[in-house]
């Protein structure tokens, strides 16, 4: 063994087993089991990190939900991502050290500290899965959506991993003492390889960006304006979204105590986005509709955006001194303010009524405010489902937008507004062929925007209009024939390399047997890890 390999062997053995000076002479019966445990932990923690990468698009939603429960703004999403990344890297390095030791014929004896850390890590993953299933289960469909965007690259990565591991697998095959063990090893390896090599047959139809012709780029709808550039649901935010050439403003409408519609997402409290705690300390946890118009006008609507400056895990936008000064002077806008802006720029408005009451007052006040503004009725995308029939009578020119496929079909509608993980690619393309406009919310990541673009979405509601406005095409697209060529080429190269490694291991074993026969050399020590 060369000096470099010896040093690496000592390093990996020391980290994995805590034997720095010499190898352990003890033969651990459970060495193979613990190695399998390390491999399982690595797969699970990497899958867990993959899940959080998929959920990154909805990080603000999670942080908002935790704020509503804890009444304290903490970027829990990034905290969890950092912990998950550290855990996955730790397990992956431990597995690599184990594989390196095995390749150098070093015995494996996992230290008890690693056993404890791995067990705790798996408990954390299990607790996280349970927590998501209970508190955030509507986000689980995002994981297969992310898989659609990454499937071709994951398959190529799996082919590369198989190729690299094949040498160790063939080494284990030749070390096996019984024929049954050899048959089992090769059969298991063949099954895994076959699945990896042939899964592009499914990816071809599974991944939307493997397509012949790219649909038109989806239009942009500013989610509460442009909340990455300015405080959400403020006039500054809506004006910034105009720079992205948005088709519509998306907002949330609440009714003040004295009957004036204003723009605010949080109904239970004003603490997250305003300085209500400073202006009305005794009423800081009161519901939004308990304040009058004049009281709401006194609030600063930029407080939540200013708090980003003190959050070490949240990147604050690059704004000029003048822009930061404007943030500090943003008031809570009323619906009339946004209607005037939309009318001036011929931009549509879509909104939720956050406190729809049984007496229909919110819908009545909102519709009357819209009609009194003089804005063209076709610029209003009416989304609230309650009192829709009454709204149709009061304002027949409103564009009726539905929040689910059954509601759309029952009312023979032509405009659908759903979350990005609620429709399959096939359903979106079928709706597009039927001239149904599909708006997806809330799309904030490039990979997701690329995916829904390939799927044929008409428009997307987004916080990141400044990122998407300059995208001339999706991040990646592949013609089916080109993808097939890449897939077949990668599989053939991998098979040839595996075959070469198999022959190489066979030749090495033959040479060792010849040396033993000629010189009487003792057979090499069998590693407790894979004594089969």
Helices and strands as residue ranges (DSSP letters): H 3-17, H 31-55, G 56-58, H 59-70, H 76-103, H 112-135, G 137-139, H 141-175, H 179-198, H 200-206, E 219-223, H 235-242, E 248-255, E 261-263, H 276-279, G 281-283, G 288-290, H 293-297, H 303-306, G 307-310, H 321-327, H 335-345, E 348-353, H 361-373, G 377-379, E 380-382, H 388-394, E 399-400, H 405-410, E 415-419, H 425-433, E 437-441, H 446-455, E 459-462, H 465-468, H 480-519, G 528-530
